[in-house]
C-alpha cells in the first residue's frame, strides 16, 4: 500500500481522487438509464419482463414475478439454522437501536387560544431495493427494512434480482420475512427502480425508495427523485482508520481490508502519526491479502484508492478526517473518545481496537446504510426519520388573531399579495 506524507497537496489530490468514485461521475450511463425508465413508465409490466429476461436471463410474468409464500418456506429450509439464529439476534439489536430514534407528535397550547404543533406521520408505502448480483446481503435487508417498520410504514415492498431459474437468494428471502416485508418481487436493476417509482400492473407504486445497488440503480434513483423520495445516491464503500503509535497494526490492516474486498472502487485509507506504524500496517496488508479469498478485488481496490498518510500530529490528522468525511471512521488512538469529540464529519464512528467496522455492518444495531463520497458533511445514516414526514399544526382563536391581524396585513401588503392581506382583513370587517 502506498505511503505518503500528509501535506496540503497530497490531501487535495486524495480528495479529488475519491470524488471520481461518485455516481455523479458516470454520466455516460445516464442516457441508457433514462431509456429504461421511460420504457417501464410507458409499457409497465411488459418492459419489466423484457429487461429481466435481457439482464438476468429469467422468464418472469404476472403469475410468478412476486415471491410466493411457498418460496419463502423453501428458503427457510435451505438456509443454515445457525445463520437464521444470528439474523434474529441482529434484528433485535437493530430494532432496539432504532426504537430510540422514534419521534412523536407534539402540541403546545396557550391561554389566548393559540395552539401550535407538529404531527408525525409514517410514509405510507416504501420500496426497498436489495442487490443480488455478485453477492447477497441479507444484512442490508435488515438495515433497510427495520427502521421503516419501527417508523410505522404501512406497506414495505422489496425488489431483488433473481437467477436464471427465477429463484431469489434464500438468505435474502429469510431476512426479508424476519424483518416483515409485505411483498417481494423478482426484479432488479434500473427497471426495478422505475417500477417502484411509477408502478406497473404487478408492482405497486411506492412513496420512497431505499437501498443500495450498482451504478445503474444509483442513477435510476437519482432520475426518479421528485416523483418519489429516495434515501441517497450511494457510492462505493469506504473506510478511514485514524491511528497513533499505540494501535495494533494487524488490527488496522485487517479493518482496512474489510472494506477493500467490496469492489475495485472501494476506498481504504489509513491516517497515522507514526511512520513506523504505517510501514507495519503495509506489511500486514500484504500478508493478509495473499491469504484472502477476494485477493484480486482487494489488490485493485488498494491500487486505485488505497492510501496510508503520515501526519505531523494528531490535529492535522483529525482535520483531514473531517475533510474526507468517510462513510466508516475507526479511531485507534490512545484516547479515542477524546478524539471523537473533534470529529465533525463521518457516517459511523468506531471507537477502540475491539470496535471493528464489521461489528456495525452486521450486529451492533446502528444502521450500516451510510453517507459516502464526502456526503457525511451533510447527510446522516439511514434511520427512522427517513420513513416519517412532519406536518405543522396551527390553530388560532379570533381573540388570538385580532391583536396581530394588522401586522400580517402589513407584511402581505409589502409583498403586493393583496389576496393574502384580504384573507385576514375579512375576518374583522364590521357587520
SEVONU-480379 format. One record per residue (C-alpha): y, x negated, z negated; residue in one letter; residue number from 1. Coordinates in steps of 0.5 Angstrom, whole numbers. Example, Ala and Ser with C-alpha at 12.3 -4.5 7.8 and 13.67 -1.06 7.14 Angstrom:
BEGIN
{{-9,-25,-16},'A',1}
{{-2,-27,-14},'S',2}
END
This chain:
BEGIN
{{0,0,0},'X',1}
{{7,-3,2},'X',2}
{{11,-5,-4},'X',3}
{{19,-5,-3},'X',4}
{{25,-7,-8},'X',5}
{{28,-1,-9},'X',6}
{{35,-1,-6},'X',7}
{{40,4,-3},'X',8}
{{38,2,4},'X',9}
{{30,3,2},'X',10}
{{32,9,-2},'X',11}
{{35,12,4},'X',12}
{{30,10,9},'X',13}
{{25,13,5},'X',14}
{{29,20,4},'X',15}
{{30,20,12},'X',16}
{{22,19,13},'X',17}
{{20,24,8},'X',18}
{{24,29,12},'X',19}
{{20,28,18},'X',20}
{{15,32,15},'X',21}
{{18,38,14},'X',22}
{{16,44,18},'X',23}
{{23,45,21},'X',24}
{{22,38,25},'X',25}
{{17,41,29},'X',26}
{{21,46,34},'X',27}
{{16,44,40},'X',28}
{{11,49,37},'X',29}
{{17,55,35},'X',30}
{{16,58,42},'X',31}
{{9,59,42},'X',32}
{{9,62,35},'X',33}
{{14,67,38},'X',34}
{{10,69,43},'X',35}
{{4,70,39},'X',36}
{{9,74,34},'X',37}
{{12,78,40},'X',38}
{{5,80,43},'X',39}
{{2,82,36},'X',40}
{{8,86,35},'X',41}
{{7,90,41},'X',42}
{{0,90,42},'X',43}
{{-2,90,35},'X',44}
{{-10,90,34},'X',45}
{{-12,88,41},'X',46}
{{-7,82,40},'X',47}
{{-10,80,33},'X',48}
{{-17,81,36},'X',49}
{{-16,77,42},'X',50}
{{-13,71,38},'X',51}
{{-18,71,33},'X',52}
{{-23,70,39},'X',53}
{{-19,65,42},'X',54}
{{-17,61,36},'X',55}
{{-23,62,31},'X',56}
{{-29,64,36},'X',57}
{{-30,70,33},'X',58}
{{-31,77,35},'X',59}
{{-27,82,31},'X',60}
{{-26,89,32},'X',61}
{{-23,95,28},'X',62}
{{-30,96,25},'X',63}
{{-31,89,22},'X',64}
{{-24,86,21},'X',65}
{{-24,88,14},'X',66}
{{-29,85,9},'X',67}
{{-34,90,6},'X',68}
{{-36,90,-1},'X',69}
{{-43,88,1},'X',70}
{{-40,81,4},'X',71}
{{-37,80,-3},'X',72}
{{-43,82,-6},'X',73}
{{-47,77,-2},'X',74}
{{-41,72,-3},'X',75}
{{-43,72,-11},'X',76}
{{-50,70,-9},'X',77}
{{-48,64,-5},'X',78}
{{-43,61,-10},'X',79}
{{-46,57,-16},'X',80}
{{-45,61,-22},'X',81}
{{-42,55,-26},'X',82}
{{-36,55,-21},'X',83}
{{-35,62,-22},'X',84}
{{-35,61,-29},'X',85}
{{-30,55,-28},'X',86}
{{-26,60,-24},'X',87}
{{-26,65,-29},'X',88}
{{-23,60,-34},'X',89}
{{-18,58,-30},'X',90}
{{-16,65,-28},'X',91}
{{-15,67,-36},'X',92}
{{-10,60,-36},'X',93}
{{-6,62,-30},'X',94}
{{-6,70,-32},'X',95}
{{-4,68,-39},'X',96}
{{2,63,-37},'X',97}
{{5,68,-32},'X',98}
{{5,73,-37},'X',99}
{{10,69,-41},'X',100}
{{15,70,-35},'X',101}
{{15,77,-34},'X',102}
{{22,81,-34},'X',103}
{{23,88,-37},'X',104}
{{29,93,-35},'X',105}
{{35,93,-40},'X',106}
{{40,98,-41},'X',107}
{{47,97,-45},'X',108}
{{51,103,-47},'X',109}
{{58,103,-50},'X',110}
{{61,109,-54},'X',111}
{{66,110,-49},'X',112}
{{61,113,-44},'X',113}
{{59,107,-40},'X',114}
{{52,105,-39},'X',115}
{{50,98,-35},'X',116}
{{43,95,-34},'X',117}
{{38,92,-30},'X',118}
{{32,96,-27},'X',119}
{{26,91,-26},'X',120}
{{21,94,-20},'X',121}
{{15,90,-17},'X',122}
{{15,89,-10},'X',123}
{{10,95,-7},'X',124}
{{6,91,-2},'X',125}
{{4,84,-2},'X',126}
{{1,80,3},'X',127}
{{-3,73,1},'X',128}
{{-5,68,7},'X',129}
{{-11,64,5},'X',130}
{{-12,58,10},'X',131}
{{-19,57,12},'X',132}
{{-19,51,17},'X',133}
{{-22,44,15},'X',134}
{{-23,46,7},'X',135}
{{-23,53,3},'X',136}
{{-18,53,-3},'X',137}
{{-20,59,-8},'X',138}
{{-15,55,-13},'X',139}
{{-10,58,-8},'X',140}
{{-12,65,-8},'X',141}
{{-12,65,-16},'X',142}
{{-5,62,-16},'X',143}
{{-2,67,-11},'X',144}
{{-5,73,-13},'X',145}
{{-5,73,-20},'X',146}
{{3,72,-21},'X',147}
{{3,79,-17},'X',148}
{{-2,82,-21},'X',149}
{{2,80,-27},'X',150}
{{8,83,-24},'X',151}
{{5,90,-23},'X',152}
{{5,89,-15},'X',153}
{{1,96,-13},'X',154}
{{-3,93,-7},'X',155}
{{-5,86,-5},'X',156}
{{-7,85,2},'X',157}
{{-11,78,4},'X',158}
{{-12,75,10},'X',159}
{{-16,69,12},'X',160}
{{-20,66,18},'X',161}
{{-27,67,19},'X',162}
{{-32,63,22},'X',163}
{{-35,64,29},'X',164}
{{-40,68,26},'X',165}
{{-35,73,23},'X',166}
{{-36,70,16},'X',167}
{{-31,68,10},'X',168}
{{-32,62,6},'X',169}
{{-36,65,0},'X',170}
{{-32,62,-6},'X',171}
{{-25,65,-3},'X',172}
{{-28,72,-3},'X',173}
{{-31,71,-10},'X',174}
{{-24,68,-12},'X',175}
{{-20,74,-9},'X',176}
{{-25,79,-12},'X',177}
{{-24,76,-19},'X',178}
{{-16,76,-18},'X',179}
{{-16,83,-16},'X',180}
{{-14,83,-9},'X',181}
{{-15,90,-6},'X',182}
{{-16,89,2},'X',183}
{{-19,82,5},'X',184}
{{-18,81,13},'X',185}
{{-22,76,17},'X',186}
{{-16,73,21},'X',187}
{{-12,67,20},'X',188}
{{-6,63,24},'X',189}
{{1,66,26},'X',190}
{{-2,72,29},'X',191}
{{-4,74,21},'X',192}
{{3,73,19},'X',193}
{{5,77,25},'X',194}
{{0,83,23},'X',195}
{{2,83,16},'X',196}
{{10,83,18},'X',197}
{{9,88,23},'X',198}
{{3,92,21},'X',199}
{{-3,94,26},'X',200}
{{-8,99,27},'X',201}
{{-12,96,22},'X',202}
{{-8,91,18},'X',203}
{{-2,94,14},'X',204}
{{5,92,14},'X',205}
{{7,89,7},'X',206}
{{14,87,4},'X',207}
{{13,80,2},'X',208}
{{8,74,5},'X',209}
{{6,69,1},'X',210}
{{1,63,1},'X',211}
{{0,56,5},'X',212}
{{-2,55,12},'X',213}
{{-1,50,18},'X',214}
{{5,49,22},'X',215}
{{4,55,26},'X',216}
{{3,59,19},'X',217}
{{9,56,17},'X',218}
{{13,57,23},'X',219}
{{11,64,23},'X',220}
{{13,66,16},'X',221}
{{20,63,18},'X',222}
{{20,67,24},'X',223}
{{19,74,21},'X',224}
{{23,72,15},'X',225}
{{28,78,14},'X',226}
{{23,83,17},'X',227}
{{19,81,10},'X',228}
{{21,77,5},'X',229}
{{17,70,4},'X',230}
{{15,65,-1},'X',231}
{{17,59,2},'X',232}
{{16,54,8},'X',233}
{{11,50,5},'X',234}
{{11,43,8},'X',235}
{{5,37,7},'X',236}
{{3,36,0},'X',237}
{{7,30,-4},'X',238}
{{6,26,-11},'X',239}
{{11,22,-14},'X',240}
{{9,17,-20},'X',241}
{{14,14,-25},'X',242}
{{11,9,-29},'X',243}
{{13,3,-33},'X',244}
{{9,-3,-35},'X',245}
{{6,1,-41},'X',246}
{{2,5,-36},'X',247}
{{-5,4,-34},'X',248}
{{-5,2,-26},'X',249}
{{-12,5,-25},'X',250}
{{-10,12,-27},'X',251}
{{-4,11,-23},'X',252}
{{-8,9,-17},'X',253}
{{-13,15,-18},'X',254}
{{-7,20,-18},'X',255}
{{-3,18,-12},'X',256}
{{-10,18,-8},'X',257}
{{-11,25,-11},'X',258}
{{-5,28,-6},'X',259}
{{-6,23,0},'X',260}
{{-13,26,1},'X',261}
{{-10,32,3},'X',262}
{{-8,30,10},'X',263}
{{-5,25,14},'X',264}
{{2,28,13},'X',265}
{{1,28,5},'X',266}
{{6,23,1},'X',267}
{{4,19,-5},'X',268}
{{10,15,-8},'X',269}
{{10,10,-14},'X',270}
{{16,8,-17},'X',271}
{{16,3,-23},'X',272}
{{20,-2,-26},'X',273}
{{14,-7,-26},'X',274}
{{13,-12,-20},'X',275}
{{6,-14,-23},'X',276}
{{4,-6,-25},'X',277}
{{6,-5,-17},'X',278}
{{1,-10,-15},'X',279}
{{-4,-8,-20},'X',280}
{{-4,-1,-17},'X',281}
{{-4,-3,-10},'X',282}
{{-10,-7,-11},'X',283}
{{-14,-1,-15},'X',284}
{{-12,4,-9},'X',285}
{{-15,-1,-4},'X',286}
{{-22,-1,-9},'X',287}
{{-22,7,-9},'X',288}
{{-20,8,-2},'X',289}
{{-26,4,0},'X',290}
{{-31,9,-4},'X',291}
{{-28,16,-3},'X',292}
{{-30,21,2},'X',293}
{{-24,22,6},'X',294}
{{-22,15,7},'X',295}
{{-20,16,14},'X',296}
{{-15,21,12},'X',297}
{{-12,17,6},'X',298}
{{-11,11,10},'X',299}
{{-7,15,15},'X',300}
{{-3,18,10},'X',301}
{{-1,12,6},'X',302}
{{0,8,12},'X',303}
{{5,14,14},'X',304}
{{8,16,8},'X',305}
{{5,12,2},'X',306}
{{10,7,-2},'X',307}
{{11,3,-8},'X',308}
{{18,2,-10},'X',309}
{{20,-3,-15},'X',310}
{{26,-1,-19},'X',311}
{{31,-6,-23},'X',312}
{{31,-1,-29},'X',313}
{{29,6,-31},'X',314}
{{35,9,-30},'X',315}
{{35,7,-23},'X',316}
{{28,10,-22},'X',317}
{{30,16,-25},'X',318}
{{36,17,-20},'X',319}
{{31,16,-14},'X',320}
{{26,21,-17},'X',321}
{{32,26,-17},'X',322}
{{34,25,-10},'X',323}
{{27,25,-8},'X',324}
{{25,32,-11},'X',325}
{{18,31,-11},'X',326}
{{13,37,-11},'X',327}
{{9,34,-16},'X',328}
{{12,28,-21},'X',329}
{{8,25,-26},'X',330}
{{11,21,-32},'X',331}
{{7,15,-34},'X',332}
{{12,11,-39},'X',333}
{{12,9,-46},'X',334}
{{17,16,-48},'X',335}
{{15,21,-42},'X',336}
{{18,27,-46},'X',337}
{{25,23,-46},'X',338}
{{25,21,-39},'X',339}
{{23,28,-37},'X',340}
{{30,31,-40},'X',341}
{{33,26,-35},'X',342}
{{29,29,-29},'X',343}
{{33,35,-25},'X',344}
{{29,36,-19},'X',345}
{{21,37,-19},'X',346}
{{17,42,-17},'X',347}
{{12,41,-23},'X',348}
{{12,35,-28},'X',349}
{{6,32,-31},'X',350}
{{7,28,-38},'X',351}
{{3,22,-40},'X',352}
{{-3,19,-38},'X',353}
{{-8,25,-39},'X',354}
{{-4,30,-35},'X',355}
{{-6,28,-28},'X',356}
{{-4,32,-22},'X',357}
{{-11,36,-21},'X',358}
{{-10,39,-28},'X',359}
{{-4,43,-25},'X',360}
{{-8,44,-19},'X',361}
{{-14,48,-22},'X',362}
{{-14,49,-29},'X',363}
{{-8,49,-34},'X',364}
{{-4,55,-32},'X',365}
{{3,54,-29},'X',366}
{{3,55,-21},'X',367}
{{1,50,-16},'X',368}
{{5,53,-11},'X',369}
{{11,49,-11},'X',370}
{{17,47,-7},'X',371}
{{16,41,-2},'X',372}
{{21,36,2},'X',373}
{{26,36,-3},'X',374}
{{27,43,-4},'X',375}
{{26,43,-11},'X',376}
{{33,41,-11},'X',377}
{{34,49,-11},'X',378}
{{27,52,-11},'X',379}
{{22,54,-16},'X',380}
{{15,54,-17},'X',381}
{{12,61,-15},'X',382}
{{12,66,-21},'X',383}
{{12,73,-23},'X',384}
{{20,73,-21},'X',385}
{{17,72,-14},'X',386}
{{14,79,-14},'X',387}
{{19,83,-17},'X',388}
{{26,86,-15},'X',389}
{{32,88,-19},'X',390}
{{37,94,-19},'X',391}
{{43,94,-22},'X',392}
{{45,101,-26},'X',393}
{{52,103,-27},'X',394}
{{54,110,-31},'X',395}
{{61,111,-33},'X',396}
{{63,118,-36},'X',397}
{{70,121,-34},'X',398}
{{73,118,-40},'X',399}
{{71,111,-39},'X',400}
{{73,111,-32},'X',401}
{{80,114,-33},'X',402}
{{83,108,-36},'X',403}
{{81,104,-31},'X',404}
{{82,108,-24},'X',405}
{{89,105,-22},'X',406}
{{86,98,-23},'X',407}
{{80,100,-18},'X',408}
{{85,104,-13},'X',409}
{{90,98,-13},'X',410}
{{84,93,-12},'X',411}
{{81,97,-6},'X',412}
{{88,98,-3},'X',413}
{{90,91,-3},'X',414}
{{84,90,2},'X',415}
{{86,96,6},'X',416}
{{80,100,4},'X',417}
{{83,107,3},'X',418}
{{77,111,3},'X',419}
{{75,106,-3},'X',420}
{{81,108,-6},'X',421}
{{81,115,-5},'X',422}
{{74,116,-8},'X',423}
{{76,114,-14},'X',424}
{{83,118,-13},'X',425}
{{80,125,-12},'X',426}
{{76,125,-19},'X',427}
{{83,125,-22},'X',428}
{{87,130,-18},'X',429}
{{91,135,-21},'X',430}
{{87,142,-21},'X',431}
END
